[in-house]
Amino acid sequence: MAGSPAGDRFDRDVVVIGGCGHVGLPLAIAFADRGARVGIFDVSEAAVAMVNAGRLPFDEPGAVEVLQRVVDSGQLRASADPSIVGSAEHVVVVIGTPVDEHLNPDQQAIPTALGGCARYLRDGQLLVLRSTVFPGVTALVEKMVAGLGAEIEVAFCPERIAEARP
């Protein structure tokens, strides 16, 4: 991440969208603990305030000390301002995918959530969907991004995490 040619155009290495949640925050902490400059975008101002104060909004064994260290060092900063999405070369989306009463996933959940920050995506970024998504969602996001007119790569990497497990 750091040191790539595109990295010179960005203030951060990675921004995690939905990053104050059970999947995004451990990922953001891990990136920051390994030296990456990390931003978090989350719509919950209360969760953002807790993370920036070095407090977890949920229980995650062993994470409090690491969170405090990366926040204190400036490696990790959370924001409820969607413009933070434009500050990083890599954007990782960890938004949950809701299902209806028949357990059918909502294919529009991720494109809809990205709609609030899409205008801040920039040329040279890599947008990674790390959520468990229904087939076709990555293609929907690619179409949405293509419509922005920016040169942004889109990738899919399913989440592989068991919450609160070492």
C-alpha positions, -999 to 999 in steps of 0.1 A, spaced: 0 0 0 24 27 12 51 37 -13 31 29 -44 31 55 -72 -5 64 -66 2 66 -28 19 99 -33 -15 114 -44 -33 103 -12 -30 113 25 -39 78 37 -33 43 26 -67 29 33 -102 41 43 -126 15 57 -163 23 50 -185 10 78 -153 9 97 -167 13 133 -185 -20 132 -176 -55 142 -159 -64 109 -145 -30 98 -129 -18 131 -107 -49 137 -96 -46 100 -88 -9 104 -70 -15 136 -49 -43 120 -40 -21 91 -30 8 113 -10 -15 137 10 -26 107 20 9 98 -8 19 73 -23 54 75 -60 45 81 -92 64 79 -126 51 89 -159 64 75 -190 56 95 -224 73 96 -226 68 134 -212 99 150 -214 82 184 -192 53 172 -168 77 155 -164 97 187 -157 65 207 -131 52 182 -113 86 181 -113 85 219 -96 51 218 -127 32 230 -144 3 213 -181 5 206 -184 -33 212 -164 -60 230 -134 -73 210 -108 -92 232 -73 -76 230 -83 -48 207 -86 -19 232 -49 -15 238 -41 -17 201 -68 8 192 -55 33 218 -20 29 205 -29 35 168 -52 64 176 -26 80 198 1 76 171 -22 92 145 -22 60 123 -60 57 126 -87 84 125 -125 79 122 -149 104 106 -186 108 99 -177 131 70 -179 112 37 -151 132 21 -126 111 40 -132 84 13 -113 105 -12 -82 106 11 -70 70 5 -57 50 -23 -75 19 -11 -112 19 0 -125 -12 17 -163 -15 21 -175 -36 51 -212 -28 51 -236 -55 62 -260 -70 37 -295 -71 51 -320 -98 41 -358 -96 39 -384 -118 57 -378 -146 31 -340 -144 37 -334 -128 2 -304 -104 4 -309 -68 -5 -287 -63 -36 -290 -26 -34 -277 -22 2 -241 -17 -8 -247 5 -38 -272 26 -18 -247 30 11 -219 39 -13 -242 66 -29 -236 88 1 -199 89 -5 -194 80 -41 -188 116 -53 -156 115 -32 -141 85 -50 -111 95 -71 -90 83 -100 -64 57 -90 -84 42 -61 -91 5 -55 -125 -1 -41 -127 -35 -23 -160 -50 -13 -153 -71 18 -189 -77 27 -207 -109 21 -227 -100 -9 -252 -116 -32 -240 -125 -68 -243 -95 -90 -236 -69 -64 -200 -64 -75 -212 -58 -111 -238 -33 -98 -210 -14 -79 -188 -15 -110 -216 1 -131 -221 27 -104 -184 36 -103 -182 36 -141 -210 62 -141 -188 85 -120 -164 89 -148 -134 81 -125 -108 54 -131 -114 32 -101 -108 -5 -99 -134 -26 -81 -127 -59 -64 -145 -84 -42 -129 -101 -11 -154 -119 11 -151 -113 49 -136 -142 68 -140 -133 104 -157 -147 135 -166 -118 158 -150 -118 192 -129 -148 184 -91 -149 185 
